[in-house]
């Protein structure tokens, strides 16, 4: 008989769930843990299914949890579940399989036919764990490029890099976003631009401008992993301006071990930027992939 017990969702478990999740987010790249209040808000919505959240206890101590979101795949007429798989504390590896197997039964009862999980080799042994459960590669989502501030190759143009000024630069960012990403709606663009000056996780915002005309914009955020930052937005008139503004961002990231950028290999804009990052000393370090399993 196992010394572990699987329990169904209860709101009182959320704080410990976040604590466990943060222990992963603080060492992983590209995983962010939603905080308690926002998680409570998400779990209070009508579309939340508490049956798809399971928690593992050893005695009175929560040692792990697993969750899934069930969606309808309309073009195939089936239900699919998306799951990160289980997060368990060190020393409680047995809980990983217990949580997954219990979730599998829940999903089968909901007539789910397929599970997909978002994984990378950067996240401990989770890619291998997923393969061990029978998941296999389906498609690539993102490529990860990593730069080390101390080993970065500086790049300059004849223009000066300055701090972002919302009054003078917001309209230029709007126009760049519209021209660069045709699929972005005006609403999403406006929401993004309005949050630039107040977004607390952004630690550096740099631009190149001349005669009040924006030539490049780049910003980077602090990740929950304290040793890592991420360049989230890079816009520019041409490759040289982009590389110059990235160079300035890197110079202000000396307190980080690495700065990462996530690029979509299916996006022509990102394909070109990948070449620029490689030319500046970045390395392609991993992919984020969707793994799939039929059940």
C-alpha positions as CSV (number, residue, x, y, z in Angstrom):
1,X,0.0,0.0,0.0
2,X,1.4,3.4,-1.0
3,X,2.2,5.9,1.7
4,X,0.9,8.6,-0.7
5,X,-2.7,9.8,-1.0
6,X,-4.3,11.6,-4.0
7,X,-6.9,14.2,-3.1
8,X,-9.3,16.2,-5.3
9,X,-9.1,20.0,-5.7
10,X,-9.7,22.2,-2.7
11,X,-9.1,26.0,-2.7
12,X,-7.2,25.7,0.5
13,X,-4.5,23.8,-1.5
14,X,-3.6,26.7,-3.8
15,X,-1.0,28.4,-1.6
16,X,1.0,25.2,-1.3
17,X,0.5,24.5,-5.0
18,X,2.0,27.9,-5.9
19,X,4.9,27.3,-3.4
20,X,5.8,24.0,-5.1
21,X,5.4,25.6,-8.6
22,X,7.7,28.4,-7.7
23,X,10.4,25.9,-6.7
24,X,10.4,24.9,-10.4
25,X,10.0,28.4,-11.9
26,X,13.0,29.8,-9.9
27,X,15.4,27.3,-11.6
28,X,13.7,26.7,-15.0
29,X,13.8,28.9,-18.1
30,X,10.5,29.6,-19.8
31,X,8.2,28.5,-17.0
32,X,6.3,31.0,-15.0
33,X,4.3,30.3,-11.9
34,X,0.9,32.1,-11.6
35,X,0.6,33.7,-8.2
36,X,-2.0,32.9,-5.6
37,X,-4.6,35.6,-6.2
38,X,-4.6,35.3,-9.9
39,X,-4.8,31.5,-9.6
40,X,-7.8,31.8,-7.3
41,X,-9.4,34.1,-9.9
42,X,-8.7,31.6,-12.7
43,X,-10.1,28.7,-10.7
44,X,-13.3,30.6,-9.9
45,X,-14.3,31.0,-13.5
46,X,-17.2,29.0,-15.0
47,X,-15.0,27.0,-17.4
48,X,-12.7,25.7,-14.6
49,X,-13.1,22.0,-14.0
50,X,-11.9,21.1,-10.5
51,X,-11.9,17.4,-11.4
52,X,-8.8,18.0,-13.5
53,X,-6.7,19.2,-10.6
54,X,-5.3,16.5,-8.3
55,X,-3.0,16.8,-5.3
56,X,-0.7,14.3,-3.7
57,X,-0.1,14.1,0.1
58,X,2.2,12.2,2.3
59,X,0.5,12.5,5.7
60,X,-0.5,16.1,6.1
61,X,2.2,17.4,3.6
62,X,1.3,18.2,0.0
63,X,4.2,16.9,-2.0
64,X,2.9,17.4,-5.6
65,X,0.1,18.2,-7.9
66,X,-1.1,17.8,-11.5
67,X,-3.5,19.7,-13.7
68,X,-5.0,19.6,-17.2
69,X,-7.2,21.7,-19.4
70,X,-9.7,19.9,-21.6
71,X,-10.5,21.4,-25.0
72,X,-12.7,20.4,-27.9
73,X,-10.7,19.6,-31.1
74,X,-13.6,20.6,-33.4
75,X,-12.1,19.6,-36.7
76,X,-11.4,16.1,-35.4
77,X,-14.5,15.7,-33.2
78,X,-12.5,14.7,-30.1
79,X,-11.5,16.1,-26.7
80,X,-7.9,16.8,-26.0
81,X,-6.2,17.5,-22.6
82,X,-3.2,19.8,-22.2
83,X,-1.0,19.1,-19.2
84,X,2.4,20.2,-17.9
85,X,2.5,16.8,-16.1
86,X,3.0,16.5,-12.4
87,X,5.2,18.8,-10.2
88,X,6.5,17.0,-7.2
89,X,9.0,17.9,-4.5
90,X,12.4,16.2,-4.4
91,X,12.4,12.8,-2.7
92,X,8.8,12.2,-3.7
93,X,9.3,11.0,-7.2
94,X,6.8,8.1,-6.7
95,X,4.1,10.8,-6.6
96,X,4.8,11.8,-10.2
97,X,3.4,8.5,-11.7
98,X,0.6,8.3,-9.1
99,X,-0.7,11.7,-10.0
100,X,-0.4,11.1,-13.8
101,X,-2.2,7.7,-13.6
102,X,-5.0,9.2,-11.5
103,X,-5.4,12.1,-13.9
104,X,-5.5,9.6,-16.8
105,X,-8.5,7.9,-15.3
106,X,-10.3,11.2,-14.8
107,X,-9.6,12.2,-18.4
108,X,-10.8,8.8,-19.8
109,X,-14.1,9.3,-17.8
110,X,-14.4,12.6,-19.6
111,X,-14.0,10.9,-23.0
112,X,-10.7,12.6,-23.7
113,X,-8.9,10.9,-26.5
114,X,-5.5,12.7,-26.6
115,X,-3.1,14.3,-24.2
116,X,-0.5,16.9,-25.2
117,X,2.3,18.3,-23.0
118,X,4.6,21.3,-23.6
119,X,8.2,20.2,-22.8
120,X,11.9,21.1,-23.3
121,X,15.2,19.4,-22.4
122,X,16.0,22.5,-20.3
123,X,13.5,21.4,-17.7
124,X,15.3,18.8,-15.6
125,X,14.4,15.3,-16.9
126,X,10.8,16.1,-17.8
127,X,11.2,15.4,-21.5
128,X,12.5,11.9,-20.7
129,X,9.7,11.5,-18.2
130,X,7.1,12.4,-20.8
131,X,8.6,9.9,-23.3
132,X,8.6,7.3,-20.6
133,X,4.9,7.8,-20.3
134,X,4.4,7.2,-24.0
135,X,4.4,10.7,-25.3
136,X,6.1,11.4,-28.6
137,X,7.2,14.5,-30.6
138,X,4.3,16.3,-32.4
139,X,5.6,19.7,-33.3
140,X,8.1,22.4,-32.4
141,X,6.7,25.6,-30.9
142,X,9.6,27.8,-30.0
143,X,13.4,27.9,-30.3
144,X,15.5,29.2,-27.3
145,X,18.5,31.4,-28.0
146,X,20.7,32.3,-25.0
147,X,23.3,35.0,-24.6
148,X,25.8,35.6,-21.8
149,X,26.2,39.3,-21.0
150,X,29.9,38.9,-20.2
151,X,30.6,37.2,-23.5
152,X,28.3,39.3,-25.7
153,X,29.7,40.9,-28.8
154,X,28.9,44.7,-28.7
155,X,27.3,46.2,-31.8
156,X,26.9,49.9,-32.5
157,X,25.6,52.2,-35.2
158,X,26.0,56.0,-35.7
159,X,22.8,56.5,-33.7
160,X,22.4,56.9,-29.9
161,X,20.5,54.4,-27.7
162,X,18.2,56.1,-25.2
163,X,15.7,55.1,-22.5
164,X,12.2,54.6,-23.6
165,X,9.9,57.7,-23.3
166,X,6.3,56.8,-23.4
167,X,5.2,60.3,-24.6
168,X,7.6,60.3,-27.6
169,X,7.9,56.6,-28.3
170,X,4.5,54.9,-27.8
171,X,3.2,55.8,-31.2
172,X,6.3,54.5,-32.9
173,X,6.0,51.2,-31.1
174,X,2.4,50.9,-32.2
175,X,3.3,51.4,-35.8
176,X,6.2,48.9,-35.6
177,X,3.9,46.3,-34.1
178,X,1.2,46.8,-36.8
179,X,3.8,46.6,-39.6
180,X,5.7,43.6,-38.1
181,X,2.9,41.4,-36.8
182,X,-0.1,41.6,-39.1
183,X,-2.1,39.2,-37.0
184,X,-2.1,41.4,-33.9
185,X,-5.4,43.2,-33.4
186,X,-5.5,46.9,-32.6
187,X,-6.9,46.0,-29.1
188,X,-3.9,43.8,-28.3
189,X,-1.4,46.3,-29.6
190,X,-3.0,49.1,-27.5
191,X,-3.0,46.9,-24.4
192,X,0.6,46.1,-24.9
193,X,1.8,49.6,-25.5
194,X,-0.2,51.0,-22.5
195,X,1.5,48.5,-20.2
196,X,5.1,49.3,-21.3
197,X,5.7,52.0,-18.7
198,X,3.9,50.3,-15.8
199,X,4.9,46.6,-16.3
200,X,6.9,45.8,-13.2
201,X,8.7,42.8,-14.6
202,X,10.3,44.9,-17.4
203,X,13.7,46.1,-16.1
204,X,15.1,47.8,-19.2
205,X,13.4,49.6,-22.1
206,X,15.6,51.0,-24.8
207,X,15.0,52.8,-28.0
208,X,16.9,54.4,-30.9
209,X,15.2,57.5,-32.2
210,X,16.2,60.5,-34.4
211,X,14.2,63.6,-35.0
212,X,11.4,62.1,-32.8
213,X,11.2,59.1,-35.2
214,X,11.5,55.7,-33.6
215,X,14.1,53.5,-35.3
216,X,14.3,50.6,-32.8
217,X,12.8,49.4,-29.5
218,X,13.8,46.6,-27.2
219,X,12.8,45.6,-23.7
220,X,13.7,42.8,-21.4
221,X,12.0,41.3,-18.3
222,X,13.1,39.7,-15.1
223,X,12.1,36.1,-15.0
224,X,11.1,34.1,-11.9
225,X,14.5,32.4,-12.3
226,X,16.6,35.2,-10.7
227,X,19.7,34.4,-12.8
228,X,17.9,34.8,-16.1
229,X,16.3,37.7,-18.1
230,X,14.3,37.5,-21.3
231,X,14.2,39.9,-24.3
232,X,10.4,39.9,-25.0
233,X,10.1,42.6,-27.7
234,X,12.5,43.6,-30.4
235,X,11.4,46.0,-33.1
236,X,13.4,48.0,-35.6
237,X,13.8,49.6,-39.0
238,X,16.6,47.3,-40.0
239,X,18.9,44.6,-38.6
240,X,21.7,47.0,-37.6
241,X,19.4,49.1,-35.4
242,X,18.0,46.0,-33.8
243,X,21.4,44.6,-33.0
244,X,22.5,48.0,-31.6
245,X,19.6,48.3,-29.2
246,X,20.0,44.6,-28.1
247,X,23.6,45.4,-27.4
248,X,22.6,48.1,-25.1
249,X,20.1,45.9,-23.3
250,X,22.8,43.3,-22.8
251,X,25.2,45.9,-21.3
252,X,22.6,46.6,-18.7
253,X,22.1,42.9,-17.9
254,X,25.5,42.3,-16.3
255,X,23.9,41.0,-13.1
256,X,22.3,38.1,-15.0
257,X,24.0,34.9,-15.9
258,X,22.1,34.7,-19.2
259,X,19.6,36.5,-21.3
260,X,17.2,34.4,-23.4
261,X,14.9,35.1,-26.3
262,X,12.2,32.8,-27.6
263,X,11.7,32.8,-31.3
264,X,9.1,31.1,-33.5
265,X,10.8,29.1,-36.3
266,X,7.6,29.4,-38.4
267,X,7.6,33.2,-38.3
268,X,9.7,34.9,-41.0
269,X,10.4,37.9,-38.7
270,X,11.7,35.6,-36.0
271,X,13.8,33.6,-38.5
272,X,15.7,36.7,-39.5
273,X,16.1,37.8,-35.9
274,X,17.6,34.4,-35.1
275,X,20.4,35.1,-37.6
276,X,21.0,38.5,-35.9
277,X,21.2,37.0,-32.4
278,X,23.6,34.3,-33.6
279,X,25.8,36.9,-35.2
280,X,26.0,38.7,-31.8
281,X,27.2,35.6,-29.9
282,X,23.9,34.1,-28.8
283,X,23.6,30.3,-29.1
284,X,20.5,28.2,-30.0
285,X,20.2,26.1,-26.8
286,X,16.9,24.2,-27.0
287,X,13.4,23.9,-28.4
288,X,10.0,23.9,-26.7
289,X,8.0,21.1,-28.3
290,X,4.5,19.7,-28.1
291,X,4.5,16.0,-27.2
292,X,1.4,13.9,-27.9
293,X,-0.2,10.7,-26.6
294,X,-3.4,9.0,-27.7
295,X,-5.4,7.4,-24.9
